[in-house]
Amino acid sequence: MKEFLVYAPEVIQIFSIFAPAVLGLAYTKAQRDWLQKRDNFQCQFPIKWTKEGYTPCGRTEPLEEHHIKPQRWSKDVLRLPEKKIDTPENGLTLCAPHHHVIHPDISLAKANYHKDKLSFQQCFQQRNTQIEQYKRGEVKRPKKYWNTTWDRVLSRIAKGRTRRMDTPFPEKG
């Protein structure tokens, strides 16, 4: 049985206001379509890794586009320009459950949502506060809010899959 994560409409609205990256809104629709085609319209989270390659999760829904280096972090902490953030090498198609493995704060907000309707808002506000404190010089480096364990592996997968594509990545409108 597949696990489907269903969000109430107000949660989607909160996502779009506080965390556009969660919905893949930094990539255009054409770019998201390209990424999903590149990733065979399935989750690419590695469930097995060998010398010959990896076995992806393979779930086909619900799918989300994951920024391996998160957008806000890349922009405000690493100071990368948008053209270096919204690239095919920095994106990978994941199912919602595996996307939550990478972003455990989202998983916690989802678990708390029914008893605290502000859980998502608080989650994203906490991320924003950390980065704003860094920008003001109050902290040397903000705490990473995602599970960095997978960064190198997911980056390797995205780069390998991108090299095999025969169509160019769409430019932003």
C-alpha positions as CSV (number, residue, x, y, z in Angstrom):
1,M,0.0,0.0,0.0
2,K,1.3,3.4,-1.0
3,E,1.5,6.2,1.6
4,F,0.0,9.4,0.4
5,L,0.5,12.6,2.3
6,V,-2.5,14.9,2.0
7,Y,-2.3,18.5,3.0
8,A,-5.3,20.7,3.8
9,P,-5.7,23.7,1.4
10,E,-4.6,26.1,4.2
11,V,-1.3,24.2,4.5
12,I,-0.7,24.6,0.8
13,Q,-1.3,28.3,1.2
14,I,1.1,28.4,4.1
15,F,3.7,26.6,2.0
16,S,3.3,29.0,-0.9
17,I,3.7,32.0,1.4
18,F,6.6,30.9,3.7
19,A,8.4,28.2,1.7
20,P,8.0,28.3,-2.0
21,A,10.8,25.7,-2.3
22,V,8.7,23.1,-0.7
23,L,6.4,23.2,-3.6
24,G,9.2,23.5,-6.2
25,L,8.0,27.0,-7.1
26,A,11.6,28.3,-7.8
27,Y,11.7,26.0,-10.8
28,T,9.3,27.0,-13.6
29,K,6.6,24.5,-14.7
30,A,8.7,23.6,-17.8
31,Q,11.8,23.1,-15.6
32,R,9.8,20.9,-13.1
33,D,8.5,18.8,-16.1
34,W,12.0,18.5,-17.4
35,L,13.3,17.3,-14.0
36,Q,10.5,14.8,-13.7
37,K,11.1,13.5,-17.2
38,R,14.9,13.2,-16.5
39,D,14.0,11.3,-13.3
40,N,11.6,8.9,-15.1
41,F,8.6,10.5,-13.2
42,Q,9.6,8.7,-10.0
43,C,11.4,9.3,-6.7
44,Q,15.1,9.0,-7.1
45,F,15.9,8.6,-3.4
46,P,18.5,5.8,-3.2
47,I,17.3,2.8,-1.3
48,K,20.3,0.6,-2.4
49,W,23.7,1.7,-3.6
50,T,26.3,-0.6,-5.2
51,K,29.4,-0.2,-7.4
52,E,27.2,-0.5,-10.4
53,G,24.8,2.2,-9.4
54,Y,21.8,2.7,-7.2
55,T,18.2,1.6,-6.9
56,P,15.8,4.5,-6.6
57,C,12.7,4.4,-4.4
58,G,10.6,4.5,-7.5
59,R,7.4,5.9,-6.0
60,T,5.4,7.8,-8.7
61,E,3.4,10.1,-6.4
62,P,3.2,12.4,-4.6
63,L,6.3,13.8,-6.3
64,E,8.2,17.0,-5.3
65,E,11.2,18.8,-6.7
66,H,14.0,18.9,-4.1
67,H,16.8,21.6,-4.1
68,I,19.8,19.7,-2.9
69,K,21.3,23.0,-1.7
70,P,18.2,24.8,-0.4
71,Q,17.2,28.0,-2.1
72,R,17.3,30.4,0.8
73,W,20.5,28.9,2.2
74,S,22.2,29.1,-1.2
75,K,21.1,32.7,-1.8
76,D,21.7,34.2,1.6
77,V,24.4,32.1,3.2
78,L,26.4,30.8,0.2
79,R,25.5,34.0,-1.8
80,L,24.9,32.1,-5.0
81,P,23.1,33.8,-7.9
82,E,19.7,32.3,-8.8
83,K,21.1,30.8,-12.0
84,K,23.4,28.7,-9.9
85,I,20.6,27.6,-7.5
86,D,17.8,26.6,-9.9
87,T,19.9,24.2,-12.0
88,P,19.2,20.5,-12.9
89,E,22.3,19.5,-11.0
90,N,20.8,21.0,-7.8
91,G,17.4,19.4,-8.2
92,L,16.0,15.9,-7.8
93,T,12.6,14.4,-7.9
94,L,11.6,12.9,-4.5
95,C,8.4,11.4,-3.2
96,A,6.9,13.4,-0.3
97,P,8.0,10.8,2.4
98,H,11.6,10.9,1.2
99,H,11.6,14.7,0.9
100,H,10.6,14.7,4.5
101,V,13.6,12.5,5.4
102,I,15.7,15.4,4.0
103,H,13.6,18.1,5.8
104,P,12.6,16.6,9.1
105,D,11.3,20.0,10.3
106,I,8.5,19.7,7.7
107,S,7.7,16.2,8.9
108,L,7.4,17.4,12.4
109,A,5.2,20.4,11.3
110,K,3.0,18.0,9.5
111,A,2.7,15.7,12.5
112,N,1.8,18.7,14.7
113,Y,-0.6,20.4,12.3
114,H,-3.9,19.0,13.6
115,K,-3.2,20.2,17.1
116,D,-1.3,23.4,16.1
117,K,-2.5,25.0,12.8
118,L,0.6,27.3,13.0
119,S,3.1,24.5,12.9
120,F,4.2,25.0,9.3
121,Q,4.3,28.8,9.7
122,Q,6.5,28.3,12.8
123,C,8.8,25.9,11.0
124,F,9.5,28.3,8.2
125,Q,9.8,31.2,10.5
126,Q,12.4,29.4,12.5
127,R,14.4,28.8,9.3
128,N,14.0,32.5,8.3
129,T,15.0,33.7,11.7
130,Q,18.3,31.7,11.7
131,I,19.2,33.1,8.3
132,E,18.3,36.7,9.2
133,Q,20.4,36.4,12.4
134,Y,23.3,35.3,10.2
135,K,22.8,38.2,7.8
136,R,22.8,40.7,10.7
137,G,26.0,39.1,12.0
138,E,24.5,37.8,15.2
139,V,25.6,34.2,14.5
140,K,28.7,33.0,12.6
141,R,26.9,30.5,10.6
142,P,23.2,29.4,10.9
143,K,22.4,25.8,11.8
144,K,21.5,23.8,8.7
145,Y,17.8,23.0,8.8
146,W,18.0,19.9,6.5
147,N,19.5,16.5,6.8
148,T,22.8,17.0,5.1
149,T,23.7,13.3,5.2
150,W,22.3,12.8,1.7
151,D,23.6,16.0,-0.1
152,R,26.7,14.4,-1.7
153,V,24.8,11.3,-2.9
154,L,21.8,13.2,-4.2
155,S,24.1,15.6,-6.0
156,R,25.9,12.7,-7.7
157,I,22.6,11.2,-8.8
158,A,21.3,14.5,-10.2
159,K,24.6,15.2,-12.1
160,G,24.7,11.7,-13.6
161,R,21.1,11.8,-14.7
162,T,21.5,15.3,-16.2
163,R,24.5,14.2,-18.2
164,R,22.4,11.5,-19.9
165,M,19.6,13.9,-21.0
166,D,19.5,14.8,-24.7
167,T,17.3,17.9,-24.3
168,P,18.5,21.1,-22.7
169,F,17.2,22.3,-19.4
170,P,14.6,25.1,-20.0
171,E,15.5,28.6,-19.2
172,K,13.4,30.8,-17.1
173,G,10.8,32.9,-19.0
